[in-house]
Amino acid sequence: MIKTPALNRREFLKKATVTAAAVSFPYAVPSSALGKAGSVAPSNRIVMGCIGTGKQGQFVMKNFLQLPQAQVVALCDCRKSQRDDALAIIKERTGKADCALHNDFRELCARTDIDAVLIASTDHWHVLHALEAARTGKDMYLEKPIGTSVEQAQVLRKAIKRYGRVFQFGTQQRSDRNFRFACELALNGYVGKLHTIKAAVPPSIKTGNFPVVPVPAGLDYEMWLGPAPWAPYMKERVVTLGSDWEKLWWHISDYSLGWISAWGIHHIDIAQWGNGTELTGPVEAEGTGVFPDEGLCDCATSWNVKMKYANGATLDFTDNNQNPQGVRFEGADGWVFVNRGGIDAHPKSLLTAEIGPDQIHLPVSSHHQQNFLDCVKSRGNPVSPIESAVCSEIVCQLADIATRTKRKLTWNPEKEKFTDDEQANTMLKRAMRAPWHL
């Protein structure tokens, strides 16, 4: 495994600030390079393909389509209806329908006219899609989480480094001012010495069983399953029932770790950022979880995990039935709490504090997709690069393993393995159904 060079936390943050300064402003195209009506000339656009065009993929694709530098020329999904829906969006937004449709991601990645890909497929496919993109010379915007095992994240990190690809993780809270400011308050000691971080997200859901039915026309079910164990088709296993949050596959361990990872990665990533541990992780993890005893879904419907860091801070990671959803940094002199609804602090004066010029400033991004495109151009590091993405991903994976082993685990963040616990170490990998492999 290629090791990430060890960096002092402050050195890394200062380096990241310099990188961000080069990419935080919208990419400026000189007037001589513009086409009619100020649109970016085709030669200056970043040509993209989209792998996974369900509701989340369509949502992120729309954000890219709003940016004049992005041009989407290919769509890939093993469900025809989702390909067609995404194509309709492109036609509506651009007035054109000359976009190639693929059932097999390898066909899209083999195209030499594509610079970058958006990957928004099911979680158990993320790494295989990303590896193919890296090996074929594509930069990538990867929706969270990275995958379904620590090993998958490690292999992807190695590939990104080997092939020199630009990688943006879909943890878009890093492009939100409130989350960045809360982390800067914690990093610069505005709450005093940081001792506790509380992170909470919604729990996974419990369902009953559903009938096995014939595979409908327009779905390549074998491709949908891919590396996951074979299972009989039932509509609820694959489709989104209502809103995008009602994807049952998100709560089935063959395809995802549930919201301890799929939602948890957002707030865990912020916890890591504000703790100054984005390039490392905890040294201990212990927790409990509640899992369904029947039904299609089998991920944790409740959990309580405590993790200790070498810097003395403790991370309490729970579902939001136990703590408010969001991230709370608690120190000797106060606290700051942030979620997508806003930011709060004690004392209130923290909310108007100004981070000094000689203090730690985190990378600035106001638009996650724009930040990615800027870095494709500059070859700089986006605000959510592969190194910190893997470390945050591992924390979620550790939480899941802790709930399943129900004992204190000692973790070596440098070696990325458990100390003297072979059973737990076997849980860092996941078998794949042939012919798929890392």
Buried (B, 14 or more C-beta within 10 A) or exposed (E): EEEBEEBEBEEBBBBBBEBBEEBBEBBEBEEEEBBEEEEBEEEBBBBBBBBBBBBBBBEBBBBBBEBBBBBBBBBBBBBBBBBBBBBEBBEEBEEEEEBBBBBEBEBBBEBEEBBBBBBBBBBBBBBBBBBBBBEBBBBBBBBBBBBBBBBBBBBBBBBBBEBEBBBBBBBBBBBBEBBBBBBBBBBBBBBEEBBBBBBBBBBBBBBEEEEEEEBBEEBBBEBBBBBBEEBEBBBBBBBBEEEEEBBBBBBBBBBBBBBBBBBBBBBBBBBBBBBBBBBBBBBBBBBEBBBBEEBBBBBBBBBBBBBBBEBEBBBBBBBBEBBEBBBBBBBEEBBBBBBEEEBBBBEEEBBEBEBEEEEBBBBBBBBBBBBBBBBBBBEBBBBBBBBBBBBBBBBBBBBBBBBBBEEEBBBEBEEBBBEEBEEBBEBBEBEBEEEEEB
